[in-house]
Amino acid sequence: MALAICLFFLLLSSSCEAYKALVVFGMPATSHSNLGRGVVRNLLKDGHEVTFITPIPIKDPPPNLHQIDVSSNFELLPLDLMKIERFLGPNSMPALPRFFVKMMMMNLVSKTMEHENVQKLLNDTIAHFDVVIVEWMFTSLSAGYATIFDCPLIWLIPVEVNSMTIGLVDAVPHPAYSTDPLSSYLPPFSFLERATEIWTRLQESVLGFLYYESKDAANYERIVVPQVQKRGRQAPPLSEVQYNASLVLGNSHVSMGLPLSLPQNYKPVGGYHIEEEVKPLPEDLEKIMMNSKNGVIYFSMGSNLKSKDWPEEIKRDLLKLFGELKQTVLWKFEEELPNVPKNVHILKWAPQPSILAHPKCVLFITHGGLLSTTETIHFGVPTIAIPVFGDQFINVKKSVARGFTLQVDLSYKLAADLKVAIEEMLSNPKYRQRVKELSYIYHDRPVKPGAELRHWVQHVVNTRGASHLRSPALQVPLYQRLYLDLVAFLSVAFIVLYMLIKKLYSRVRSKKIVNNKKRN
């Protein structure tokens, strides 16, 4: 059956006509860029023409890829706040407030649309696209791209399934068992966690009504509406546009996240960014791994967190720890280190998928980013995670609950805690066994995630928006979903009935009193 479905999708993709797609990933971060490149790579595979708005352009692009460089977006984010040392010690930086994160993303999205290179595209009234795929970043303003070019909109969600992103195309799931992207709780919730979740939802709703929505609407009127009018059309209000997505592609899979109920037009395609054919390792790195008698431990804190920013004390302790291990250690580090033990190899650049795919890789020490989490399940490697900020904490919490990860907190005694975790991880086979079980679940799909992504994008184009997949919940106001109108009707009916009965009783009683007086 699975083979038949695969053949069906392959035949469909090979017989489809080429279309023009606009892909927008303006977040200046390597991980987000990798997600964007994954979309572009899959669309190009079917011969489609792609325009890619990105801060990290692809080198030597093929002829059917046109790139719009927004690399100046790096100036819009306070990347110096992401230095590891800022999260250590008594003066460590707390998690960024939700309000600050949302305001930062709203500014990033609006500045991307106003970028001179993007404006050249938007001002070209002849340009047209069959579909727009945009990375969702806490704001609905990006939906304006599809409004300008009058074509279907597809959101790409860079985080796990959550209430906020489901709410883009369906009714928001119940807060008793679902969270938003910035939550650190994992259901089932305790009483306090449930209370916190509902309070957070209420706060976000009030802030959205009082501030976020008006801010987005003002940007929409300023940036998008004139472009629509320039094309001879009347722009719909943002309140209509923001819920007009044809499809949501989620960078998620049930092997990594929560099995929440999903609407028909929410498609989890987690892992699509991983190339189907693993690239061979460079010759020197392949030799190192093959010569490691006791296996290889790979250590990387991702692309945003720089290992060179570790305090000197922690660098020294980590090198001492790694030097005492029997295993070979590959440490992704951005500069040379002195006094490196013989079994430790410093990599300024690391081909992560190729390392994790190697049979000699026995352990991955990571920051817990979603892409790294996806890749470790894809290749079946257990992890020790050191979360620092963002969704890393909830990703790690889910991984620990799944049974293939141990968490080590970021602190000045990191090396000592890491030593305990490494000994437990390498001596207990249950972690590797569990990640292999999850890897089977991850791979056991009718088609590979890239093929599914291509199929659903093509489906949206062919059906001009896939309106048949849209949930009717979006047409039902909140007061109707909560039956508040029925409650109001029954309340009024009860009050009227009560008044009638009371009046009737009063009349009967007064008549009875009159009759008694006449008898007397």
N, C-alpha and C positions, 0 to 999 in steps of 0.2 A: 504493500500500500504506500509506504513512504517513498519507494523508488518511483512509483507511478506519479505521485505528487511532484517529485523532483523533476521528472521528465516533462510534466505539464508546465511547470514554471519555466523550465529551460526553453521549451518550444515557444511559450508565450513571449519570453524576453527576446528570443531570436527573431520572432516575426513582427515585433512591434516597430512602428515608425519612430524615427528620431524626433525628439522634442527639444525645446530650449528651456533650460532651468536656471534660475537665479538662486545661488546658495550663499547665505549670509551668516558668517561666524566672526563677529567683530571683537570678541574677548581676547585681549593680548596675553595669552597663556598657551604654552606648548600643548597641554592636555586638551584644551578646547580646540586648538588648531588641528590636533590629530583626529578629533571627532569630525571636524569639517572636511578634512582631507579624506576621511573614510567615506563620507557621502559623495564627494566629488569623484573619488576613484571608482566607486560602484556605478555611478551614472555614466562615466566615461567608458566603462566596460561595455555598455550596451550601445555605444556610439552616439550618445546624446551630446548636444552643445551646451556647455556649462559656463556661466559667469560666476566667479567666486570672489566675494568680498572678504578679505582676510588681512590680518596684520603680519602674517608670516607666509609670504608667497611661496609657492612650489617652484623649485628650480627646474629649468628646462621643461616647461609645460608642453603638452601635446597641442597640435593645431586647434583642436575643438575646445580648448580651455582658455577662457579670457579671465585674467585676474585683475582685481581692483585693489591696489595696495593701500591699506589703512594702518601702516606700521606706526604712525604717530599716536595711535591709541595707547601705546605703552606709556605715554606721558600722562594719561588720564587716571591711571591707577597708582596708589601709593605703594609701589612694590617694595620700598624699603621697610614697610611694616611687616613684611613676610620673612624677615631674617630670623633664624632659629633662636638666636640669643635673646630676642625680644620676648620669647615665650618661656624663659627660664628665670628661676630665682624669685625672691620676694617682690621685685619690681616688675615682674612679668606682665605683659600686656594681656588684658582680658579679651574674651571673644568680642568681635565687632558687633555692636547693637544692630538689630534687624533694620531699624530705620536708616542707619548709616549705609548698610549693605544695599538696601533697595534704592536709596538716593544715588549711590555710586553707580549702580547698574543703569538707572534711568538716565543719568548724565552720559554714561558710555554709549548707550543706544542712540540717544539724540545727537551726540557729537559725531557718531559714525554716519548717521544719515546726512549730517551737515558737512561732512568731510568733502573737500573740493573734488576729489576723485570720484566719490559716490555721486556728488551733485552733477557731474558731467553725464553720468548714466541717467539720473532722474530727469535731467533737462532734455534728454534726447527723446522727443515725442514719437519718433519712429520706432524706437526700441520696443520689443514685445517679448513676453515670456509665457510659456505654457503652464508653469508652476513656479512657486517661490517656496524655498525651504529655509527657515530661519531658526537659529538657536534661540530658545526662550531664555530670557535673562531677567525675570521678575518684573517685566513691563510689557504691556500690550502694544506699545508704540510700533514695534517691529512689524506688526500686522499691516502697517501702512504700505509696505513694499508691494504686497499683493493687491491692495486697494489702488495704488497708482497704476500698476500694470494690468489691472482688471483680470486677474487669473486666480486659480485656487491657491490657498495657503496651507502649508504643512509646517507644524511646529516640530523641532527636534529638541527633546528634553535631555540635558546632559547629566541629570541626576536620577536616582531611583524613583519608582512610582510613589507619588505622594498626593495628598488631598488637593493641593494648589494646582497641580498640573492636570489632574483628572477634571478639576473644575473648569478647565478651558473648553471642554467639549461635553460635559455632563454635569449632573448634580454633584456637589461636593460630598465625598463620603463622610460617614459619621465620625466625629472626633473621639469617640470612645475606643476606636481601634485603628485610626489612621492619623498621620502626622503631616506637617508641612516640610519643605526641604531643609529648613534650618533647625528642626527639632533634634533633640539628643535623646529622646525616649524611644523605647521599643515595646510595642504591645506584646502581651496584655499589660495594661497600665495598672499601677497602684492607684489608690484613691487620690493621692496628692498629684500624681502625674496626670490623671484624667482632669482634675480641677485646673491644673496648669495649662493643659491643652485647650480646654474650652475657653479659659480666660485669654489665652494668646489669640485664639480665633476671633474672639469678640474685639480685642484690641486692634487686630489687623483690619477687621471690618470697619471699625470706626475711623481708623487712620486712612483706610482706602477711600471711604466716603468723604472725609474732611480734607484730605490732602493728595494722596497718590493719584486718584482718578482725575482730579482737576488739573494736576501737573501734567499728566499724560495727555489730557484733552487739549491743554494749551499748546503743547508741543505738536500734537496732531494738527491742530488748526493752523499752526505756523509753518510746519514743514510739509505735511502731506496734502492738505486741502488745496493749496495753490497748484500743486502738480496735477491733481485730478482735474481741476477746473481748466488748466492749460490744455488738457486733452479733450475738452468739450463735454465733460460729465459733471454731475452733481455728486459731491462726496457724501457718503453716508456718515452718520455720527460714529464716533469711536466706540460708543457703548454697543453698537451693532457690529462693528468691525472686529472687536476683540474676541467675540465668541463665534466668529465666522470661519474658523479653521475647518478644512476638510478632513484633516488627519493629524494625529499626534504620533510621532515616532519616538519611542522611549528608549534611552540607553540603559536598558534594564532587562532582567530575566529572573524568573521565579527561583532559579538556583542561587541567586545572590540576595534577593529582596523579599518582600512580603507578597503573599498570594491574594492581593486585593481584587475585588471584582472590577473588571475593566469594561468600558463601553466599546461598541463595535469598531469605532474609529480610533482606538488607542492600540497601537501595535508595538509590543516590546521587541526590540531588535538588538539588545545588548550583545556586544562582541563584533558588530559589523565593521568596526575600525581595524580589527585584526586581519591582516592579509592571510588568505587561504593557504598560500605556499610560504612556509617559513624560510627566510633568507639564510644562507649558510653563514656561519661565523667567519670573521677574518682569520686568516691562517694562524696568526700568533695566538689569538684567543682560543681557537679550537685546540691548539696544542696544549695550552695551559689546562683547559678543562679535561681533556683526555688523559693527561698525566696526573690528575688529582686522584689518588688512590682511595681517599675517603669521602669523595664528593665535594661539591662546590656550594658555598653560601654566597648568595648575591645580596648586596646591601645598597639600596637606593632610596633617597628621600624625595624622589620625583623631580620635576622640572622647576617648580617655583621655589622650593626650599633648597638652598645651596648648602652642601656639606662643608664647604670652606668657611661658612659662618659659624660652625660649632665653636664654642669657647675652647681655648687651648687645653684646658684641663680635661675636657671631655674627649677631644681628639687623642690626647695622650693615653687616656684610660681605654679608649676603644682599640687603639693600636695594640696595647698590651694584651687586652682580652683576645683579639683576633690572633695574635701571635702565639697564644697558648693552645689554640684549637688544632685538632688533627686535620680539619678540612681546609681546603683552599678557599680564600675569601676574595671576592671581586667587589671592590668598593667604588661606586660611582662618585667621583670627587673631582671638582672643577680645577684643581691645581696640584702641583707636585707636593708630596709630603716627605719630610726627612725621616730617617731611621725606620723605614717600613720593613716589617718582618718578611722573611722569605716566602711565607705562604700567603701573603697579602699582595694583591695587585690593584693598583689605582687606575681607574678608567675615567678619563675626562669625558668620554662619550661611550654609552653602553647600548648595544642593540638588544634591548630588554626582551622582546618576544623570542629572539633566537637563543638567548641565555636560558630563559625559563623553559623553552622547548627541549633543551639538551638533557639527555638521560642522566648526566652527572650532577645536575642541579638538585640539591636535596632540601634547600631552605631559602626563602625569600624574606629579607628584613625590609619592611616597607613603611611608608607614611600612611597607607590606608586610603589612597585616592581611588575613585571608582574605576578608572581605567586599569590601574594596577591590580585591583581586586578582580576585575573581569579577566585579566590576562592570567592571573594565578589559578583561577578556576578553569579557564580554557586549557591550560597546560598541566593542571593537576599538581601544583606545588604548594605545600603548606607554608604559612607565613607567621612571622612575628611582626606586629604592627605598633608603630609609634605615632599616634595621631597628634596633629598640631593645631589645625584650624579647619573651619568650614564643615563640609559633610564628612570629613575623615572620621570624626568621632562616631557618628551613627553607622557609617560603613563598617568600622572596626567592631562596633557592638554587635552588628548583625553577623559578622564573620565569626566572632567568638561564640555567639549563640549557635551558629551552624556547626561549630566543632572543629574547624581547621585552622584557627588562629589563636595566638596568645597575645594579649595586649601588654605593652610596657609603657609606663607613663614617662613623659619627657621631664627629666630632672638632671641634677648634677651627679646623681648616683646611677645614671643610665647604664653604664658599663656593668656594674654589679648586678642590676636587675636583669639586664640582657643576658648575662652569663647563666643565671638561673633558668631563664626562658629557653635558651638554646639547649641546655642540658636536658630539660624536660621534652622539648620538641624532638630532639634527635634520638632520645632513648625510648620514647613511647610511640609505637607505630600507629596509634589510633588517629593521629592528626593527618598523616599521609593517607591512611585508608579512607578517612572521611572526605578529604578533598578529591580523591579519586571517584568516590560515589557522587559527589556534586558535579564533578567534571562530566560524568556520564549523563546526569540529568541535563546539564548545560548543552551537551552535544546532541542529545536525543530529541531532535526537532524534525519536522517534516522536510524543512529546507534550511540551508545555512542562513545566518542573519543577513548577510549582504544580499543574497538572492531574494529574501523576503522584503528587504527594503526596496530593492529595484522593482519588485512586483507591485507593491502598494503605491509607490510613486507613479508608476505607469498606469495603474488602475484609476488613480485620482485624475490624471491627465485625460485618459480615455473616456471617463464618465463626467468630465467637466465639473469636478468638485466632489464627486462621491456623496451627493446629498442623501442617498439611500442609507448611508451608514450613520447619519447624525442622530444623536439621542433626542427623543421628544422632551426630555427633562429641561432642555434649554428654553423650550417654549412655555414652561410652567413657572410662574413667579414663585418666590419663596413662600409667600403667604398661602398659596394654593398647595404647595408641597407639604406644608405644615398643617393644612386644613384649617387655617385660622378663619377663613371665610365661613366654613361650616360651623366652627365653634361660635363665631359671632352670630350666625343665623339661629343656631339652637339656643344660644343665650337670650337673644331677643325674643324668640318664640316662647321660651320658658318664662321670661319676664311678663310677656303679654298674657300668657295663659294664667300665670300667677295672679296678675292684676284682675283678669276676668273672673277667676274663681273667687278672689277676695271680694270683688264688687258684688258678685252674685250672692256670696255668703252674707255680705253686709245687708243686701236687700232682703234676703230670706229672714235674716235675724231681726231686722227692723220690722218686717211684716208680722213676724211672730210676736214681737213685743206689743205691736198695735192690737193684735187679736187678743192677747192676754189682758190688755187694758180694757178692751170692750167687754170681755167676759166678767171682769171684776166690777 
